[in-house]
Amino acid sequence: MHHDRSDDLPALLLALATENAELRVQLGEAQDLLMETAIDAGHLHARIAAVQIERDAWHAEAEQLQTRLQQVG
């Protein structure tokens, strides 16, 4: 029995189209996750900056108190 390759073409095209659609869905999910991660990183960066400012303010206040204590003592 001779098997014609052209019989396989529609099945192959359907399989490729299905795989392509599945990969597009996966890509969309990965892009969504990447966007969420970028937003979280931005929020974290802003929070770190705020904490560093607060730390610097506490440090400056501690230095001022230490200077006053040395002047009194």
N, C-alpha and C positions, 0 to 999 in steps of 0.2 A: 504494500500500500504506500503510495507516494503522498507525503504530507506537504501541503503548500504553505510556505512561510507567510503568505499574505493572510491566511486564516488567523495567524497569531497577532497580526498588527492591531486590530481593534481591541483585543484583550490587553496588549502591551500599552496602547495609548490610554486605555481606561485605568490601568494600574499606575501609569506615570501621572495621570491627572489626579488620581486619588492620593498618591504619595505627595504630590505637589501641594494639594489642598491641606493635607495633614501638616506638612512642613510650614505652610503659611500660618496655620493656627498656632503652631509651636513658636514660630518667630514672633507673632503678635503677643503671645503670653510672655515671652522672654523680654520683649520691648516694654511691656507694661511693668514687669518686675524691675527692669533696669530703671525705668522712670521713677517708680516708688522708692527704689534704693537711692537714687540721686536726690530726691526730695528729702528723704530721711537724713542723708549726709549733709544737705544744706541746713536743715534744722539743727543737727548736731554741731555743725561748725559755728552756727550763730550762738548756740548755748555755751559752747566752749569759750567763745570770745567774751560772752557776758560773764562767765565765771572768772576768766582771767582779769577782766576789769575789776570785778569785785575783790579778787585776791590782791591786786595791786593797791586798791584802796585800803584794805585791811593792813597790808604791809606798810603803807605810808603812815597810817594811823599808829601802828605799833612803833615805828621809828620816832614819831613825834612824842609818844608817851615815854619812850626810853630816854629821849633827849630831856624831857621835863624832869624825869626821875633823877637823871644825872645832875641836873642843875640844882634840884632840891637837896640831894644827898651830898 
